[in-house]
Amino acid sequence: MTPSAMPATYDLPELNRETTFGGLGTTKHRDVPRIDLGNFEKRKHEIADLLWNASTEIGFFQLVNHGIPQAQIDEAFEMTARFFDLPHEVKAKLPMLKGTNWGWEYKSQVRPSTGTADNKESYQITVPRMANLWPGGDNLPGFKATMLAFERANWALGMKVLSCFAYKLGFAPDFFTDAHDPQSPEYQSTLRLLHYLPMVDAKPEDFTGWRAGAHTDYACLTLLHQRKNQGGLQLCPGKEADELAWTDVEPEDGVVTCNIGDMLKRWSDDKLQSTLHRVRMPHAHEYLGSRYSLPFFCQANRDAIVQGPDKVYPPVTASEFLHQRIAANFAKIG
């Protein structure tokens, strides 16, 4: 059955399409564009063209000379590992409740593409919503300060990139900055700490499948930090999604891997590609320990109206759009 013929399960067409992408598929080499952000203000129009070309074709790109020091990224990863090393009962006091996108969860994200839980745990930081959800200084001193600084560094980088898309779409220069205003109580951009569980006493069948099932992201833009030698991320461009041929995106120091999300795809009237991706299980000869990654999701403020200049889609608030995506992915949370 083709994706267009699949019965509708969700209100959002993005989710109905996602239900068709659960197979293992094949592999295929693709070049992921690497874009240098150096001398940004003087090169902004050139950089905007590079970002636009990457995002209308493959939907993924990698940033270098992006301005976030490697030492700050390393510190965030060290704190992430320490957080997930906390006892289960300590993390359980910081729960991500049903219908929310902040706090800690363990193996509870069920992708529409697979119907099974991802093999990971995560902790979401959405700054205005974190009351009683930070680990105390007695458990993890310095964690809050480190993560708040890292969150804001990623926000600033994300706004640079989104300002290029504002230029290409004919929006005001600070259109997306205003739509992601961190001073607003409606702010909902999110830093996510991810721990993919290690392969312990693995059987041959455990190396098939995925640590995170195939999906597109909810947000406007995702900025992803990966640790070297902790691979597994794969992409499949939207234009080739029916083919289900996957490309590995290897992690490297100094590189931020980015992808367009469904929110920006809508805002661009489908000109920008929201790219399917997943995290495969490691192969038996690869590193089998814990895998950590740090995505930052530029998600427009709750009261922002998402609609492109050509009005291909009806208007929807960012709150409503995000709520429908969360409900579909965490339906089993109590």
Residue pairs with C-beta under 8 A, 6 or more apart in sequence:
2 242
3 16
3 17
3 20
3 241
3 242
6 16
6 19
6 20
8 16
9 15
9 16
9 19
9 112
10 16
10 19
10 112
10 324
10 328
11 324
12 262
12 321
12 324
12 325
12 328
14 216
14 262
14 265
14 274
14 325
15 112
15 324
15 325
15 328
17 241
18 111
18 112
18 113
18 214
18 215
18 216
18 276
19 112
19 113
20 113
21 113
21 214
21 215
21 236
21 241
21 244
21 276
22 111
22 113
22 114
22 115
22 213
22 214
23 244
24 208
24 209
25 236
25 243
25 244
25 245
25 246
26 244
26 245
26 246
27 234
27 245
27 246
27 247
27 248
28 245
28 246
28 247
29 247
30 58
30 235
30 237
30 247
32 58
32 60
32 61
32 62
32 235
32 247
32 249
32 257
33 50
33 53
33 54
33 58
33 60
33 61
33 62
34 61
34 62
34 63
34 64
34 255
35 47
35 50
35 51
35 54
35 61
35 62
35 63
35 64
36 64
36 65
37 47
37 63
37 64
37 65
37 66
37 67
37 160
38 65
40 47
40 160
44 163
44 164
44 167
45 167
47 164
48 164
48 165
48 167
48 168
49 168
50 61
51 61
51 161
51 164
51 165
51 168
52 164
52 165
52 168
52 272
54 60
54 61
55 61
55 165
55 260
55 272
55 273
56 271
56 272
56 273
57 237
57 239
57 273
58 235
58 237
58 273
58 275
59 235
59 237
59 238
59 259
59 260
59 272
59 273
59 274
59 275
60 235
60 237
60 249
60 257
60 258
60 259
60 275
60 277
61 257
61 258
61 259
62 255
62 256
62 257
62 258
63 157
63 161
63 223
63 255
63 256
63 257
63 258
64 254
64 255
66 157
66 256
67 153
67 156
67 157
68 153
68 154
68 157
68 256
70 253
70 254
72 149
72 150
72 153
73 150
73 225
73 294
75 146
75 150
76 146
76 147
76 150
76 225
76 294
77 225
77 227
77 292
77 294
79 140
79 142
79 143
79 146
79 147
80 193
80 195
80 292
80 294
81 195
81 290
81 292
82 140
82 143
83 91
83 123
83 135
83 140
83 143
83 193
84 91
84 121
84 123
84 193
84 195
84 290
84 292
86 135
86 139
86 140
88 106
90 135
90 139
91 104
91 106
91 121
91 123
91 135
92 104
94 103
94 104
94 123
94 132
94 133
94 134
94 135
95 103
95 104
95 105
96 102
96 103
96 104
96 105
96 108
96 124
96 330
96 333
97 103
97 333
98 330
98 333
98 334
99 323
99 326
99 327
100 129
100 326
101 124
101 126
101 188
101 190
101 322
101 326
102 124
102 125
102 126
102 129
102 130
102 133
102 190
103 123
103 124
103 133
104 121
104 122
104 123
104 124
104 133
105 121
105 122
105 123
105 330
105 333
106 121
107 117
107 118
107 119
107 120
107 121
108 117
108 330
108 332
108 333
109 117
109 118
109 120
109 122
109 212
109 329
109 330
110 116
110 117
110 118
110 329
110 330
110 331
110 332
111 118
111 212
111 213
111 214
111 215
111 329
112 215
112 328
112 329
113 213
113 214
113 215
113 278
114 210
114 213
114 214
116 213
117 332
118 210
118 211
118 212
118 213
119 196
119 197
119 210
119 211
119 212
119 281
120 194
120 195
120 196
120 197
120 211
120 212
121 194
121 195
121 197
122 192
122 193
122 194
122 195
123 192
123 193
124 190
124 191
124 192
124 193
125 147
125 151
125 190
125 191
125 192
125 193
126 187
126 188
126 189
126 190
127 148
127 151
127 182
127 187
128 185
128 186
128 187
128 188
129 188
134 143
134 144
135 143
135 144
137 143
137 144
147 191
147 193
150 191
150 294
151 191
151 296
152 182
154 191
154 223
154 296
155 180
155 182
155 189
155 296
155 298
157 223
157 256
158 180
158 189
158 221
158 223
158 296
158 298
159 176
159 177
159 180
159 298
161 221
161 223
161 258
162 176
162 177
162 180
162 220
162 221
162 264
162 298
163 173
163 174
163 176
163 177
165 176
165 264
165 268
165 272
166 172
166 173
166 174
166 175
166 176
167 173
169 267
169 268
169 271
169 308
169 309
170 309
171 309
172 178
176 220
176 298
176 300
179 300
179 301
179 304
179 318
180 187
180 189
180 220
180 298
180 299
180 300
180 301
180 304
181 187
181 301
182 189
184 301
184 303
186 301
186 302
186 303
186 304
186 319
187 301
187 302
188 299
188 300
188 301
188 302
188 318
188 319
188 322
189 219
189 296
189 297
189 298
189 299
190 296
190 297
190 299
191 294
191 295
191 296
191 297
192 294
192 295
192 296
192 297
193 292
193 294
194 291
194 292
194 293
194 294
194 295
195 290
195 291
195 292
196 211
196 212
196 232
196 279
196 290
196 291
196 292
196 293
197 211
197 290
198 288
198 289
198 290
199 206
199 207
199 281
199 282
199 288
199 289
202 284
202 288
204 284
206 281
207 281
207 282
207 283
207 284
208 281
209 280
209 281
210 278
210 279
210 280
210 281
211 232
211 279
211 280
211 281
211 291
212 278
212 279
213 278
214 236
214 276
214 277
214 278
215 276
215 277
215 278
215 329
216 238
216 261
216 262
216 265
216 274
216 275
216 276
216 277
217 259
217 261
217 262
217 274
217 277
217 297
218 261
218 262
218 263
218 297
218 299
218 321
218 322
218 325
218 326
219 261
219 262
219 263
219 264
219 297
219 298
219 299
220 260
220 261
220 263
220 264
220 267
220 298
220 299
220 300
221 258
221 259
221 260
221 261
221 264
221 297
221 298
222 258
222 259
222 261
222 295
222 296
222 297
222 298
223 256
223 257
223 258
223 295
223 296
223 298
224 233
224 256
224 257
224 258
224 259
224 293
224 294
224 295
224 296
225 256
225 293
225 294
225 295
226 233
226 251
226 252
226 257
226 293
227 251
227 291
227 292
227 293
228 251
228 252
228 253
229 251
229 287
230 251
230 287
230 291
230 292
230 293
231 248
231 249
231 250
231 251
231 282
231 286
231 287
232 248
232 279
232 280
232 281
232 282
232 291
233 248
233 249
233 251
233 257
233 277
233 278
233 279
233 293
234 246
234 247
234 248
234 249
234 277
234 278
234 279
234 280
235 246
235 247
235 249
235 259
235 275
235 276
235 277
236 243
236 244
236 245
236 246
236 247
236 275
236 276
236 277
237 273
237 275
237 276
238 273
238 274
238 275
238 276
239 273
241 276
246 278
246 280
249 257
249 277
251 257
259 274
259 275
259 277
260 272
260 273
260 274
260 275
261 274
261 297
261 298
262 274
262 321
262 325
263 299
263 300
263 306
263 318
263 321
263 322
264 272
264 274
265 272
265 273
265 274
266 306
266 307
266 308
266 312
266 313
266 316
266 321
267 306
267 307
267 308
268 308
269 308
269 309
269 310
269 311
269 312
269 313
270 312
279 291
282 288
282 291
299 318
299 322
300 306
300 318
301 318
302 317
302 318
302 319
302 322
303 317
303 318
303 319
304 317
304 318
305 315
305 316
305 317
305 318
306 313
306 315
306 316
306 317
306 318
306 321
307 313
307 314
307 315
307 316
